[in-house]
Amino acid sequence: MKKAKLNPKNAATTAPFEIPPRIVAATFEPETIRLPKTGQRDPYFALTRSFLNTLVLPTPKNDFKPPVRSFVLRQRGARTGVRLVDFQSLKDYVRAHADEGGVQ
């Protein structure tokens, strides 16, 4: 009985199968988020537009010192613009005010 010679082209298909490493979905955190439209909530913390405004605008409720950073982008001479909320600042605020909920 003759032994079959190993064909280099077939060697790749007969080599042990290597399992690729698990791909872990990366969580994407934006640098800034826009205020949600009126009547909607932001997709990350489910906060309303009015509540976010109390966090980012200087008001008597926060002693005119907003606890969350925000930026306004507007064109020169424009009265209105786009308010962007610093996501890390908002995240820090939420974590600082989180209820422990029975965690010891």
C-alpha positions as CSV (number, residue, x, y, z in Angstrom):
1,M,0.0,0.0,0.0
2,K,1.4,3.4,-1.0
3,K,1.5,6.3,1.3
4,A,0.0,9.4,-0.1
5,K,2.3,12.4,-0.2
6,L,1.2,15.5,1.7
7,N,0.3,18.1,-0.8
8,P,1.2,21.6,0.5
9,K,-2.1,22.9,-0.9
10,N,-4.0,20.5,1.2
11,A,-1.9,21.1,4.3
12,A,-3.7,24.4,5.0
13,T,-7.1,22.7,5.0
14,T,-6.0,19.8,7.2
15,A,-4.2,22.0,9.8
16,P,-5.9,22.2,13.1
17,F,-8.7,24.8,13.1
18,E,-7.8,27.9,15.1
19,I,-10.7,29.6,16.9
20,P,-10.6,33.4,16.5
21,P,-10.6,35.4,19.8
22,R,-14.0,36.6,21.0
23,I,-15.0,40.0,19.7
24,V,-16.2,42.1,22.5
25,A,-18.6,44.9,21.5
26,A,-17.0,48.2,22.3
27,T,-19.2,50.7,24.2
28,F,-19.2,54.0,22.5
29,E,-19.4,57.1,24.6
30,P,-19.7,60.4,22.8
31,E,-17.8,63.4,23.9
32,T,-20.8,65.6,23.7
33,I,-24.6,65.1,23.3
34,R,-27.3,67.4,22.0
35,L,-30.3,68.4,24.1
36,P,-33.2,66.1,23.2
37,K,-36.2,67.6,21.4
38,T,-39.1,68.9,23.4
39,G,-41.2,66.0,24.7
40,Q,-38.4,63.5,24.3
41,R,-35.6,62.1,26.5
42,D,-31.9,61.8,26.0
43,P,-31.0,58.2,24.9
44,Y,-28.3,57.7,27.6
45,F,-29.9,58.7,30.9
46,A,-33.5,59.2,29.9
47,L,-33.4,62.8,31.2
48,T,-35.9,65.4,29.8
49,R,-34.8,68.5,28.0
50,S,-36.1,70.7,30.8
51,F,-34.2,68.8,33.5
52,L,-31.0,68.9,31.4
53,N,-31.5,72.7,31.0
54,T,-31.6,73.1,34.8
55,L,-28.2,71.2,34.9
56,V,-26.4,73.2,32.2
57,L,-27.9,76.7,32.4
58,P,-27.1,79.1,35.3
59,T,-30.4,79.4,37.2
60,P,-31.3,80.4,40.8
61,K,-31.9,76.6,41.5
62,N,-28.2,75.9,41.0
63,D,-27.0,79.3,42.4
64,F,-26.0,80.4,38.9
65,K,-23.3,77.7,38.8
66,P,-24.4,74.9,36.5
67,P,-23.1,71.5,37.7
68,V,-22.8,70.1,34.2
69,R,-20.6,71.7,31.5
70,S,-22.1,72.6,28.1
71,F,-21.2,74.5,25.0
72,V,-23.1,76.6,22.5
73,L,-22.2,76.5,18.9
74,R,-23.6,79.4,16.9
75,Q,-22.7,81.3,13.8
76,R,-21.5,84.9,14.2
77,G,-24.4,87.2,14.7
78,A,-27.0,84.4,15.2
79,R,-29.4,84.5,18.1
80,T,-29.8,80.7,18.3
81,G,-27.3,77.9,18.2
82,V,-26.8,74.3,19.2
83,R,-26.2,73.4,22.8
84,L,-23.9,70.5,23.4
85,V,-23.7,68.9,26.8
86,D,-20.3,67.5,28.0
87,F,-21.1,63.8,28.3
88,Q,-18.4,63.0,30.9
89,S,-19.5,65.9,33.1
90,L,-23.1,64.7,32.9
91,K,-22.0,61.1,33.6
92,D,-20.1,62.3,36.7
93,Y,-23.1,64.3,37.9
94,V,-25.4,61.2,37.5
95,R,-22.9,58.9,39.3
96,A,-22.5,61.4,42.1
97,H,-26.2,61.5,42.7
98,A,-26.9,57.8,42.2
99,D,-29.0,56.1,44.9
100,E,-27.0,53.3,46.5
101,G,-30.2,51.1,46.3
102,G,-29.2,48.6,49.0
103,V,-25.6,48.2,47.9
104,Q,-23.4,47.7,50.9
